[in-house]
Amino acid sequence: MIVTTIDPVTGNRVPDPEHHPFVVEGSGVAAMKIYFESEETRHAYLMALPDDPSRYAKGGPPEHS
């Protein structure tokens, strides 16, 4: 499991992570445990929409010359 102690919402390092909220994304060896500064930033992370590349492309993938 990968562990990160940088809150992805604030970008701040989480001191004493054992006493802060977290989320586990994925499973197995590729799972990631993400610590948050507060329950509020954890909630903001969970409510964020996943990135969808189709929102940026009109008419399909970009062409390369």
TIVO-564037 format. One record per atom (N, C-alpha, C): residue in three letters; atom name; y, x negated, z negated. Coordinates in pm, whole numbers, plus 32768, in hexadecimal, padded with zeros to 4 digits. Example, Ala and Ser with C-alpha at 12.3 -4.5 7.8 and 13.67 -1.06 7.14 Angstrom:
+------+------+------+------+------+
: code : site :    Y :    X :    Z :
+------+------+------+------+------+
:  ALA :    N : 7DC7 : 7AD9 : 7CF4 :
:  ALA :   CA : 7E3E : 7B32 : 7CF4 :
:  ALA :    C : 7EB6 : 7AD8 : 7CF4 :
:  SER :    N : 7F1F : 7AFB : 7D3C :
:  SER :   CA : 7F96 : 7AA9 : 7D36 :
:  SER :    C : 8003 : 7AF6 : 7CED :
+------+------+------+------+------+
end
This chain:
+------+------+------+------+------+
: code : site :    Y :    X :    Z :
+------+------+------+------+------+
:  MET :    N : 7F8A : 7FAC : 8000 :
:  MET :   CA : 8000 : 8000 : 8000 :
:  MET :    C : 807D : 7FA7 : 8000 :
:  ILE :    N : 80DC : 7FD0 : 8052 :
:  ILE :   CA : 815D : 7F8E : 8058 :
:  ILE :    C : 81B8 : 7FD3 : 7FF2 :
:  VAL :    N : 8202 : 7F85 : 7FA4 :
:  VAL :   CA : 825C : 7FBE : 7F40 :
:  VAL :    C : 82EA : 7F8E : 7F5E :
:  THR :    N : 8347 : 7FED : 7F63 :
:  THR :   CA : 83D3 : 7FC9 : 7F77 :
:  THR :    C : 8427 : 7FFE : 7F03 :
:  THR :    N : 847C : 7FA7 : 7ECF :
:  THR :   CA : 84D3 : 7FCF : 7E60 :
:  THR :    C : 8564 : 7FDA : 7E8C :
:  ILE :    N : 8579 : 7FEE : 7F0E :
:  ILE :   CA : 8600 : 8007 : 7F42 :
:  ILE :    C : 8607 : 809B : 7F67 :
:  ASP :    N : 865E : 80E3 : 7F26 :
:  ASP :   CA : 866E : 8172 : 7F41 :
:  ASP :    C : 869E : 8182 : 7FD1 :
:  PRO :    N : 8651 : 81C7 : 8028 :
:  PRO :   CA : 8677 : 81D2 : 80B5 :
:  PRO :    C : 86F3 : 8229 : 80CC :
:  VAL :    N : 8719 : 8278 : 806A :
:  VAL :   CA : 878F : 82CE : 8078 :
:  VAL :    C : 880E : 8281 : 8057 :
:  THR :    N : 880B : 8233 : 7FEB :
:  THR :   CA : 8883 : 81EB : 7FBF :
:  THR :    C : 8886 : 815A : 7FEC :
:  GLY :    N : 8811 : 8121 : 8007 :
:  GLY :   CA : 8809 : 8094 : 802B :
:  GLY :    C : 880D : 8038 : 7FB3 :
:  ASN :    N : 880D : 8070 : 7F3B :
:  ASN :   CA : 8813 : 8021 : 7EC1 :
:  ASN :    C : 8787 : 8000 : 7E8C :
:  ARG :    N : 877B : 7F8B : 7E4E :
:  ARG :   CA : 86FE : 7F65 : 7E0E :
:  ARG :    C : 86EB : 7FBA : 7D91 :
:  VAL :    N : 866E : 7FE6 : 7D7A :
:  VAL :   CA : 864D : 8039 : 7D07 :
:  VAL :    C : 861B : 7FDF : 7C96 :
:  PRO :    N : 866B : 7FD2 : 7C2B :
:  PRO :   CA : 863D : 7F81 : 7BBB :
:  PRO :    C : 85D4 : 7FCE : 7B6B :
:  ASP :    N : 8574 : 7F88 : 7B34 :
:  ASP :   CA : 850E : 7FC6 : 7ADF :
:  ASP :    C : 84CB : 803C : 7B27 :
:  PRO :    N : 848C : 8025 : 7B9A :
:  PRO :   CA : 8457 : 8093 : 7BEC :
:  PRO :    C : 83F2 : 80EC : 7BA5 :
:  GLU :    N : 83AC : 80B9 : 7B41 :
:  GLU :   CA : 8348 : 810A : 7AFB :
:  GLU :    C : 8383 : 8187 : 7ABC :
:  HIS :    N : 8406 : 8187 : 7AA7 :
:  HIS :   CA : 8449 : 81F9 : 7A67 :
:  HIS :    C : 84A2 : 8246 : 7AC8 :
:  HIS :    N : 8484 : 823D : 7B4A :
:  HIS :   CA : 84D2 : 8284 : 7BAF :
:  HIS :    C : 8475 : 82D6 : 7C07 :
:  PRO :    N : 84AC : 833F : 7C48 :
:  PRO :   CA : 845A : 8391 : 7CA1 :
:  PRO :    C : 842F : 8342 : 7D1D :
:  PHE :    N : 83C1 : 836D : 7D5A :
:  PHE :   CA : 838F : 832B : 7DD2 :
:  PHE :    C : 8348 : 838F : 7E2C :
:  VAL :    N : 832C : 8364 : 7EA6 :
:  VAL :   CA : 82DF : 83AF : 7F08 :
:  VAL :    C : 827B : 834E : 7F44 :
:  VAL :    N : 8202 : 837E : 7F60 :
:  VAL :   CA : 819F : 832D : 7FA7 :
:  VAL :    C : 8191 : 8369 : 8033 :
:  GLU :    N : 81AF : 8318 : 8098 :
:  GLU :   CA : 81A2 : 8340 : 8125 :
:  GLU :    C : 8125 : 82FF : 815E :
:  GLY :    N : 80D4 : 834B : 81A7 :
:  GLY :   CA : 805D : 8314 : 81E5 :
:  GLY :    C : 7FEA : 8308 : 8184 :
:  SER :    N : 7F82 : 82BF : 81B0 :
:  SER :   CA : 7F0C : 82AE : 815C :
:  SER :    C : 7EC9 : 8229 : 817A :
:  GLY :    N : 7E6E : 8204 : 8123 :
:  GLY :   CA : 7E24 : 8187 : 8135 :
:  GLY :    C : 7E7D : 810D : 8125 :
:  VAL :    N : 7E55 : 80A0 : 8169 :
:  VAL :   CA : 7EA1 : 8023 : 815C :
:  VAL :    C : 7F2C : 802D : 819B :
:  ALA :    N : 7F40 : 808C : 81F5 :
:  ALA :   CA : 7FC2 : 809C : 8235 :
:  ALA :    C : 801E : 80FA : 81E8 :
:  ALA :    N : 7FF1 : 812F : 8176 :
:  ALA :   CA : 8044 : 8189 : 8126 :
:  ALA :    C : 80BF : 813E : 80F3 :
:  MET :    N : 812C : 8188 : 80E3 :
:  MET :   CA : 81A7 : 814B : 80B0 :
:  MET :    C : 81D9 : 819B : 8039 :
:  LYS :    N : 81EF : 8156 : 7FC9 :
:  LYS :   CA : 8229 : 8193 : 7F52 :
:  LYS :    C : 82BD : 8171 : 7F51 :
:  ILE :    N : 830F : 81DA : 7F56 :
:  ILE :   CA : 83A0 : 81CA : 7F61 :
:  ILE :    C : 83E0 : 81FB : 7EDF :
:  TYR :    N : 8425 : 81A3 : 7E99 :
:  TYR :   CA : 846B : 81C7 : 7E1E :
:  TYR :    C : 84F9 : 81F3 : 7E3C :
:  PHE :    N : 852D : 824D : 7DE8 :
:  PHE :   CA : 85B4 : 8285 : 7DF8 :
:  PHE :    C : 8604 : 8272 : 7D78 :
:  GLU :    N : 8688 : 8267 : 7D87 :
:  GLU :   CA : 86E0 : 825A : 7D13 :
:  GLU :    C : 86E1 : 82D7 : 7CBD :
:  SER :    N : 86D4 : 834B : 7CFE :
:  SER :   CA : 86DD : 83C9 : 7CB4 :
:  SER :    C : 868A : 8434 : 7CF9 :
:  GLU :    N : 8678 : 84A2 : 7CB4 :
:  GLU :   CA : 8633 : 8515 : 7CED :
:  GLU :    C : 8685 : 854D : 7D60 :
:  GLU :    N : 8709 : 8540 : 7D59 :
:  GLU :   CA : 8760 : 8573 : 7DC4 :
:  GLU :    C : 874A : 8527 : 7E47 :
:  THR :    N : 8740 : 84A2 : 7E40 :
:  THR :   CA : 872A : 8456 : 7EBC :
:  THR :    C : 869C : 846A : 7EEF :
:  ARG :    N : 863D : 847C : 7E95 :
:  ARG :   CA : 85B3 : 849A : 7EBF :
:  ARG :    C : 85B1 : 851F : 7F0B :
:  HIS :    N : 85F7 : 8583 : 7ED7 :
:  HIS :   CA : 85FD : 8606 : 7F18 :
:  HIS :    C : 8643 : 85FC : 7FA0 :
:  ALA :    N : 86AF : 85B0 : 7FA7 :
:  ALA :   CA : 86F6 : 859E : 8027 :
:  ALA :    C : 8699 : 855F : 808E :
:  TYR :    N : 864A : 84FD : 8063 :
:  TYR :   CA : 85EA : 84BB : 80BD :
:  TYR :    C : 8583 : 8520 : 80EF :
:  LEU :    N : 854E : 8570 : 8095 :
:  LEU :   CA : 84E7 : 85D2 : 80BB :
:  LEU :    C : 851E : 8640 : 8115 :
:  MET :    N : 859F : 8660 : 810A :
:  MET :   CA : 85DA : 86CA : 815A :
:  MET :    C : 860A : 869A : 81E2 :
:  ALA :    N : 8612 : 8617 : 81F6 :
:  ALA :   CA : 8641 : 85E1 : 8276 :
:  ALA :    C : 85DC : 8600 : 82E4 :
:  LEU :    N : 860E : 8620 : 8359 :
:  LEU :   CA : 85B6 : 863C : 83CA :
:  LEU :    C : 857E : 85B9 : 8401 :
:  PRO :    N : 84FE : 85B7 : 8426 :
:  PRO :   CA : 84C8 : 853D : 8462 :
:  PRO :    C : 850D : 8520 : 84E7 :
:  ASP :    N : 8516 : 84A2 : 8509 :
:  ASP :   CA : 8555 : 847B : 8586 :
:  ASP :    C : 84FF : 84AB : 85FA :
:  ASP :    N : 853E : 84E9 : 865C :
:  ASP :   CA : 84F8 : 851C : 86D1 :
:  ASP :    C : 853A : 84E1 : 874D :
:  PRO :    N : 84F9 : 847E : 878D :
:  PRO :   CA : 8536 : 843B : 8801 :
:  PRO :    C : 855B : 849B : 8872 :
:  SER :    N : 8519 : 850E : 887C :
:  SER :   CA : 8538 : 856B : 88E8 :
:  SER :    C : 85C6 : 85A3 : 88DB :
:  ARG :    N : 8601 : 859A : 8863 :
:  ARG :   CA : 868B : 85CA : 8853 :
:  ARG :    C : 86EE : 8572 : 889D :
:  TYR :    N : 86C8 : 84F5 : 88B8 :
:  TYR :   CA : 8724 : 8496 : 88F5 :
:  TYR :    C : 8711 : 8489 : 898C :
:  ALA :    N : 86A1 : 84B8 : 89BF :
:  ALA :   CA : 8683 : 84A8 : 8A4D :
:  ALA :    C : 868F : 852E : 8A94 :
:  LYS :    N : 86DB : 852F : 8AFF :
:  LYS :   CA : 86E6 : 85A8 : 8B51 :
:  LYS :    C : 869C : 858E : 8BD2 :
:  GLY :    N : 8638 : 85DF : 8BEC :
:  GLY :   CA : 85ED : 85D0 : 8C67 :
:  GLY :    C : 8581 : 8566 : 8C61 :
:  GLY :    N : 855A : 853D : 8BEA :
:  GLY :   CA : 84EB : 84DE : 8BDF :
:  GLY :    C : 8518 : 8455 : 8BB1 :
:  PRO :    N : 84BA : 83F8 : 8BB1 :
:  PRO :   CA : 84D8 : 8371 : 8B81 :
:  PRO :    C : 8538 : 8327 : 8BDD :
:  PRO :    N : 8583 : 82C7 : 8BA8 :
:  PRO :   CA : 85E1 : 827C : 8BFD :
:  PRO :    C : 8597 : 822A : 8C65 :
:  GLU :    N : 85D8 : 8219 : 8CD8 :
:  GLU :   CA : 859C : 81C9 : 8D43 :
:  GLU :    C : 85CD : 813A : 8D38 :
:  HIS :    N : 8575 : 80DC : 8D59 :
:  HIS :   CA : 8598 : 804E : 8D58 :
:  HIS :    C : 85A1 : 801C : 8DE7 :
:  SER :    N : 8602 : 7FC7 : 8E04 :
:  SER :   CA : 8610 : 7F93 : 8E8D :
:  SER :    C : 85D0 : 7F0B : 8E99 :
+------+------+------+------+------+
end
